[in-house]
Every structure is written in structure tokens, then in C-alpha cells.
Amino acid sequence: MNRKWFIACSLFFVMVVLTACSTKDDLEEDMTLLDQSWEEIVAKADSSTVTMYMWGGSESINRYMDDYVAPAMQERYGVTFKRVPVSDTKDVLTQLLAEKKAGATGNADIIWINGENFKSTKEEGLLWQPFADKIPNVNRYMDLDSKALFTDFGMDTEGLEVPWGKAQFVFIYDSEKVTSPPKSMEELKQWVMDNPGRFTYPAPPDFHGSAFIRHVLYETTGGYENYDVALNEDALKDDVQPMWDYLNEIEPYLWREGKTYPESASKLDTLFAGGEVWMTMAYDPAKASNEVMNGNFPTTTKTFVLEQGTLTNSHYLSIPFNAPNKAAAMVAINFLVSPEAQIRKSDPTYWGEGMVLDASLLEADDVQRIMEIEQARGDITLSEEELSSHQVPEIRAEYVPYLEKEWFEHVAKN
């Protein structure tokens, strides 16, 4: 036997054994972590590094994490916060699956997740134990009976993830060019045909493009109530045909005649900022205010929702089964859902997103700060009252990959 080959194989075997033993020891330690007091968990997190894998496509979100969260975690808890940007959360799931098969300790301590990705990680056993009820700020400031917070695309979160933010889909438009925004998908179709080349949407599986076609589905096939049942692909084919008809009807009138689609929401934002298209879209109702404030969108930018409502969901923070620093992950998540961090996140100077906290449980000073932020947004962002009166629930998670796959077959390939 070749001596170098033998040494290499021996070293590899040792590494595998050490990794397996380390993982076993870590798992045994993990089993006792949730039995410890919060003070003990905070002490355990001190001087460690917490790594969060999250979508990195928003400059304002990245700035919030890097300029506010990271310094605060270091100063208050002695924890180094590291953000790892990802373009698609599915890539993180693939990594976790590979690590599970190898029996290896992972790199991610926290993942930003919801919907179909939560469904996949839950079914594959890629998440840690239920930990949400151990987080002090969850118990103190959240409505624990809220179905909107603790049901993720039709699935009970079962304590495997902690709500981090609320999202509602809005359309963003230039009011100088669009004097009367559409109120329905039918009116939008007419507007697109009357203004060729001035509208498009990101190609699914981009999150925003996928949401856009779900809005078309709801309005062309009788509403979201029809899809609050388990997916049956064979039975669904005829039911969803009006959606494909709609999308194919508008395709020739889209930007570049629908021959190509922006690959991401950020690409669509760039087209809007440059005046090539007159509408874009977001899951953050305050995004338009944020982009105008930062000089990225024209000052004539405004937002609208459809009369029949727009999709609303929550997004979450989870801890992978093989996270190397679970105590630090819990401490970081507790901070991210604290009143201070949630209010700062709602400020359009940073992110501008809605909170997951129950305002009735907050201190008077915190409530006053929230009111000041809402006033500062002006009329670019719709009022909380208008948004809340135009909400529709997300479709069940299993429908999402099906619709994305079928969009490619029924629309993109035509």
C-alpha cells in the first residue's frame, strides 16, 4: 500500500471520528441547555461567536444587522455577531442536509426562515429542539395566542422558530407616472396593456415574483379559501388555469415583451429607480419610505394594495440541529425580538419593518417612539389601519414549490 495514501486515509479517519465524537458531546450538552436558567445561558454565550445565515439582498437590512445589531451584541453580551449573506435559503438547507449525513457540527447558529423552507427543515429534522418558550422577550412582549405569529404558511411553528418580523405585500409606484393605481388584478392587467413595457415581476422562485403569481391565483380563481386544503396536484390543474391564462395575456406587454424577467426583486427595484418600469413590489410596507429617504427611489414614490387584499406573513429565526453555539443563538434571538431592537428595526432609517411585539405590552416610552416613527414615514407608507384591513393569509407551504415549477412550464417556456 502506498505510504502517503495510508497516512492520508488514517488522518481522514481520525478527523471523522473526532467530528462524530464532538457532535455526540455537543448533542449531549444541548439536551441540558434548555434546562438551564436564562442567566446561565447568557453566561455560556459570553465571549463566543454567533453566526447568522440570512438573505443578503437588501442594503438597509444589512446595514441594520452590521451597524446596529453586531455592535450591540458585542457591547452587551460579549458576543461576536457574524452575518453570512445568502441569495437563497434553500442553499442553507442543502448544506444542513449534507452536514446531517456526515454527522458534522455546522457553521450556522441562526437561520432566517419561513414558509416552504421551514416546512422542509422541519420535515428533514434539520432544526433544534423547541426553544421559543425559553426566550424571555417572547413570553413578555408577544401575543402567545396569535395564530398569525405562531402559524407559518399554515404550519404550527411548535416552538422551533421565533417570530422576527411581520410582512405584507405592497405594490410600489411612481405617482408622477401612475396617477390612478390599479385596485384589482383585472385593473392591473388593463394598465399593463395600456402601458406596454412599464411593468414586470421577478421570475419565480424569487420570493416576490412567487408572491405576485399567488395574488393572481387568488383573484382569478375565487380567493385564498380554496387553497386551505392539502395539495392535490391532479385536482388542481384545471382550477389554476385562469392564473396561467392571465399571466400569458400580460406577458407580451411586460418589460422587454416578457422575453426575459428580472431574476430578483433587487433587479426590479433597479429598473424602477431608473424609470424603465413604473412599478415595483415589496413584502415590506415601509420599503418605499426607506428607499426615498436614502435617495434610491424618486420622491414621487407611493405604495398601494389591492382591494381584495395582499399577502401577509411573519418571518422567523430558527436554530439548526447542529449549531455550534446554541446558547449564543438564543441570546441573539432574544435581543433581536427585544422592544429596543424591534423599534429600531421599524425605523425607516434602518429597515422600516413592522414589529412582532404586542404594543399593549410595551412601556409608554416605547409606544411613543413607535408613534413618532409612523408619523415620520409620511404618506409614502400606508397607514397601519389601511394595511391591516387589506390582509389575506399566505397559501399553505406545499403549494409554493408546485406553483413555481408550473410557472416555468406554463409561462416562462411559452
C-alpha positions in Angstrom: 0.0 0.0 0.0 1.3 3.5 -0.8 2.6 5.0 2.4 1.3 8.5 1.6 -2.1 7.2 0.7 -2.2 5.2 4.0 -1.3 8.3 6.1 -3.9 10.4 4.3 -6.6 7.8 4.9 -5.6 7.5 8.5 -5.8 11.2 9.1 -9.2 11.4 7.4 -10.5 8.5 9.6 -9.3 10.4 12.7 -11.0 13.6 11.6 -14.2 11.7 11.0 -14.1 10.1 14.4 -13.2 13.4 16.2 -16.1 15.1 14.3 -18.5 12.4 15.3 -17.4 12.4 18.9 -17.6 16.2 19.0 -21.0 16.1 17.6 -22.1 13.5 20.1 -20.7 15.5 23.0 -22.4 18.7 21.6 -25.7 16.9 21.4 -25.5 15.7 24.9 -24.7 19.2 26.1 -27.6 20.6 24.0 -30.0 18.3 25.8 -29.3 20.1 29.1 -29.2 23.7 27.7 -32.9 24.3 27.8 -33.0 23.1 31.5 -30.6 25.9 32.5 -31.6 29.3 33.8 -31.6 32.2 31.4 -28.7 33.7 33.4 -26.7 30.6 32.9 -27.4 30.6 29.1 -26.3 34.3 28.9 -23.1 33.4 30.8 -22.4 30.5 28.5 -22.8 32.7 25.5 -20.2 35.2 26.7 -17.1 35.6 24.5 -18.5 33.3 21.8 -19.4 34.0 18.1 -22.9 33.6 16.8 -23.2 33.2 13.0 -26.5 34.0 11.3 -27.2 32.9 7.8 -29.7 35.2 6.1 -30.8 36.7 2.8 -28.4 39.4 1.9 -30.2 41.2 -0.9 -31.2 44.4 1.0 -28.8 47.2 1.7 -31.0 48.6 4.5 -31.4 45.2 6.2 -27.7 44.5 6.0 -27.0 47.9 7.5 -29.3 47.3 10.4 -27.5 44.0 11.2 -24.0 45.3 10.7 -24.2 48.8 12.1 -26.7 48.2 15.0 -27.1 44.5 15.9 -23.5 43.4 15.7 -22.1 46.3 17.9 -25.0 45.9 20.4 -24.3 42.2 20.8 -20.6 42.7 21.4 -21.2 45.6 23.9 -24.0 44.0 25.9 -23.2 40.3 25.8 -19.6 39.9 24.7 -20.9 38.0 21.7 -19.4 38.5 18.3 -22.2 38.6 15.7 -21.3 37.4 12.2 -23.8 37.8 9.3 -23.4 35.4 6.4 -25.4 36.6 3.3 -27.2 34.0 1.2 -29.1 34.5 -2.0 -31.5 31.6 -1.5 -32.3 29.9 1.9 -32.6 26.6 0.0 -28.8 26.6 -0.3 -28.6 26.6 3.5 -31.0 23.7 3.7 -28.8 21.7 1.2 -25.8 22.5 3.4 -27.6 21.3 6.6 -28.7 18.1 4.9 -25.1 17.3 3.9 -23.9 18.0 7.4 -26.5 15.8 8.8 -25.5 12.9 6.6 -21.8 13.5 7.6 -22.7 13.8 11.3 -20.9 17.0 11.4 -21.1 20.2 13.6 -22.4 23.0 11.4 -21.4 26.6 10.8 -24.8 28.3 11.1 -26.2 29.2 14.6 -29.3 31.0 13.4 -31.1 30.9 10.1 -33.7 33.4 8.8 -36.6 31.3 7.6 -40.3 30.9 6.9 -42.8 29.1 4.6 -41.7 26.3 2.5 -38.1 26.4 3.8 -39.5 26.0 7.4 -41.6 23.0 6.2 -38.5 21.4 4.6 -36.2 21.8 7.6 -38.9 20.6 9.9 -39.7 17.5 7.9 -36.0 16.7 7.4 -35.2 17.1 11.1 -32.8 20.0 10.5 -33.9 22.2 13.4 -33.0 22.0 17.0 -35.5 21.3 19.8 -38.4 23.6 20.6 -36.8 26.6 22.2 -39.2 29.6 21.7 -40.8 29.4 25.1 -37.3 29.8 26.7 -36.8 33.2 25.1 -37.8 35.9 27.7 -38.9 38.6 25.2 -41.2 36.1 23.5 -43.0 35.4 26.8 -43.1 39.0 27.9 -43.9 41.0 24.7 -45.6 38.7 22.2 -49.3 37.7 22.0 -48.8 34.0 22.5 -52.3 33.2 21.2 -51.7 34.9 17.9 -52.2 32.5 15.0 -50.5 34.9 12.6 -47.3 34.7 14.6 -47.2 31.1 15.5 -48.5 29.6 12.3 -46.1 29.7 9.4 -47.8 29.3 6.0 -50.4 27.0 7.6 -48.0 25.1 9.8 -47.8 25.3 13.6 -44.3 26.5 14.5 -44.2 24.2 17.5 -41.6 26.4 19.2 -39.0 25.6 16.5 -38.8 29.2 15.4 -39.3 32.6 16.9 -41.2 35.4 15.1 -38.9 38.2 14.0 -40.9 40.4 11.7 -44.3 40.9 10.0 -44.5 41.4 6.3 -47.3 42.5 3.9 -47.0 42.6 0.2 -47.4 46.1 -1.3 -47.0 47.5 -4.8 -44.8 50.5 -5.2 -45.3 53.1 -7.9 -44.2 56.4 -9.2 -47.3 58.7 -8.7 -46.0 61.1 -11.3 -46.4 58.5 -14.0 -49.2 56.4 -12.5 -51.9 58.8 -11.5 -54.5 56.2 -10.6 -53.0 52.9 -9.4 -55.0 49.7 -10.1 -57.3 48.3 -7.4 -57.5 44.8 -8.6 -55.6 42.3 -10.8 -58.1 42.9 -13.6 -57.4 46.6 -13.5 -53.7 45.9 -13.3 -53.9 43.8 -16.5 -55.6 46.6 -18.3 -53.0 49.1 -17.0 -50.2 46.8 -18.2 -51.7 46.6 -21.6 -52.2 50.3 -21.8 -48.6 51.0 -20.7 -46.5 48.4 -22.5 -43.0 47.8 -21.2 -43.6 49.6 -17.9 -44.4 46.6 -15.7 -42.8 43.3 -14.9 -42.3 41.0 -12.0 -39.3 38.9 -10.8 -39.1 35.3 -12.1 -40.2 32.7 -9.6 -38.7 31.2 -7.4 -37.7 34.7 -6.4 -39.8 35.3 -3.3 -41.5 38.5 -4.6 -42.2 37.0 -8.0 -43.7 33.9 -6.5 -45.9 36.1 -4.3 -47.1 38.1 -7.3 -48.4 35.0 -9.1 -50.1 33.8 -5.8 -52.0 37.1 -5.9 -53.1 36.4 -9.4 -54.1 32.9 -8.3 -56.3 34.2 -5.5 -58.1 36.8 -7.6 -58.6 34.7 -10.8 -59.8 31.6 -9.0 -62.1 32.7 -6.2 -59.9 33.6 -3.3 -57.5 32.1 -0.8 -60.1 30.0 0.9 -59.9 27.5 -2.0 -56.4 26.6 -1.0 -56.6 26.0 2.7 -56.6 22.2 2.0 -53.8 19.7 1.3 -52.2 20.0 -2.1 -53.7 17.6 -4.8 -51.8 18.3 -8.0 -54.1 16.4 -10.3 -57.2 18.1 -8.9 -55.5 21.5 -9.0 -54.5 21.6 -12.7 -57.8 22.8 -14.1 -58.6 25.0 -11.2 -55.4 27.1 -11.6 -55.7 27.5 -15.4 -57.2 31.1 -15.1 -53.9 32.2 -13.4 -51.8 30.9 -16.3 -54.2 32.5 -18.8 -53.8 35.8 -17.0 -50.0 35.7 -16.8 -49.7 34.7 -20.5 -52.1 37.5 -21.5 -50.0 40.2 -19.9 -46.6 38.7 -21.0 -46.3 40.4 -24.4 -46.9 43.8 -22.7 -44.3 43.4 -20.0 -40.8 44.9 -19.9 -38.8 43.5 -22.8 -42.1 42.0 -24.1 -41.9 39.3 -21.4 -39.0 37.6 -23.2 -37.0 37.9 -20.0 -37.8 38.6 -16.4 -35.7 40.2 -13.6 -34.1 37.4 -11.6 -34.6 39.2 -8.3 -36.6 41.9 -6.5 -33.5 44.0 -6.3 -33.1 43.9 -10.1 -36.7 45.0 -10.4 -36.0 47.8 -7.9 -33.1 49.0 -10.1 -35.4 49.1 -13.1 -37.9 51.2 -11.1 -35.3 53.5 -9.8 -34.0 54.1 -13.3 -37.5 54.8 -14.7 -37.5 51.7 -17.0 -40.6 50.4 -15.2 -43.1 52.4 -13.2 -43.9 49.9 -10.6 -42.0 47.5 -8.3 -43.2 45.4 -5.3 -42.1 44.6 -1.8 -43.0 42.5 1.2 -42.1 45.4 3.4 -44.8 48.1 3.6 -42.3 50.7 4.6 -39.7 49.9 2.0 -40.8 52.8 -0.3 -40.3 55.3 2.5 -36.9 53.8 3.2 -35.7 54.0 -0.4 -36.9 57.5 -0.9 -35.2 58.6 2.3 -32.0 57.0 1.1 -32.3 58.7 -2.3 -32.7 55.5 -4.2 -36.4 55.9 -5.3 -37.9 59.1 -6.7 -39.6 61.4 -4.2 -42.9 60.8 -6.1 -42.9 57.2 -5.0 -46.0 55.8 -3.2 -47.5 52.4 -2.3 -50.8 50.7 -2.9 -52.6 47.4 -2.0 -55.4 45.6 -3.8 -59.0 45.9 -2.7 -59.2 42.2 -2.2 -56.1 42.3 -0.1 -52.4 41.4 -0.3 -50.5 38.5 1.3 -49.4 38.9 4.9 -47.0 36.7 6.8 -44.5 36.5 9.6 -40.8 35.5 9.2 -38.8 33.7 11.8 -35.5 32.8 13.4 -34.5 29.2 13.9 -31.6 27.3 15.3 -30.2 24.4 13.2 -29.9 21.0 14.9 -26.1 21.2 14.6 -25.5 24.8 15.5 -22.1 25.1 17.3 -23.2 28.0 19.6 -26.8 27.4 20.6 -26.6 29.5 23.8 -25.3 32.5 21.9 -28.0 31.9 19.3 -30.7 32.1 21.9 -29.2 35.3 23.4 -29.0 36.9 20.0 -32.6 35.9 19.1 -33.8 37.3 22.5 -32.1 40.6 21.6 -33.5 40.7 18.1 -37.0 40.5 19.5 -36.5 43.0 22.3 -38.5 46.2 22.2 -35.4 48.2 21.6 -34.3 46.1 18.6 -37.8 45.8 17.2 -38.5 49.5 17.4 -35.1 50.3 15.8 -35.9 47.8 13.0 -39.2 49.6 12.4 -37.5 52.9 11.9 -37.2 53.5 8.1 -33.7 55.0 8.8 -32.8 51.3 9.2 -35.2 48.7 8.0 -38.7 50.1 8.4 -40.4 46.7 9.0 -43.4 46.0 11.3 -42.9 44.6 14.7 -43.9 41.2 16.1 -44.4 42.6 19.6 -47.8 43.4 21.1 -47.9 47.2 21.6 -50.2 46.9 24.6 -47.4 45.1 26.5 -44.8 47.8 25.8 -43.8 50.6 28.1 -45.2 54.1 27.4 -41.9 55.4 26.1 -41.7 52.6 23.6 -45.2 53.3 22.4 -44.4 57.0 22.0 -41.3 56.1 19.9 -43.4 53.9 17.6 -45.9 56.7 17.1 -43.1 59.1 16.2 -41.7 56.6 13.6 -45.1 56.2 12.0 -45.5 60.0 11.7 -42.1 60.3 10.1 -43.0 57.9 7.4 -45.5 60.3 5.9 -47.9 59.3 3.2 -45.5 57.1 1.3 -46.2 54.2 3.6 -49.8 53.2 4.0 -51.3 53.5 7.5 -51.4 50.5 9.8 -55.2 50.7 9.6 -55.3 50.5 5.8 -52.7 47.7 5.7 -54.4 45.6 8.4 -57.8 46.0 6.6 -56.3 44.6 3.4 -54.6 41.5 4.5 -55.0 37.9 3.2 -53.2 34.9 4.5 -50.4 33.0 2.8 -51.1 29.8 0.9 -50.1 26.5 2.5 -46.4 25.9 2.1 -46.7 22.9 -0.1 -48.3 24.9 -2.9 -45.4 27.3 -3.3 -42.8 25.0 -5.0 -45.6 23.5 -7.1 -46.7 26.9 -8.4 -43.1 28.0 -9.0 -42.4 24.8 -11.0 -45.6 25.1 -13.0 -44.9 28.8 -13.8 -41.8 27.8 -15.6 -43.7 25.2 -17.7 -46.9 27.3 -18.4 -45.4 30.8 -18.7 -41.6 31.0 -19.0 -41.4 28.4 -21.7 -44.2 29.8 -23.8 
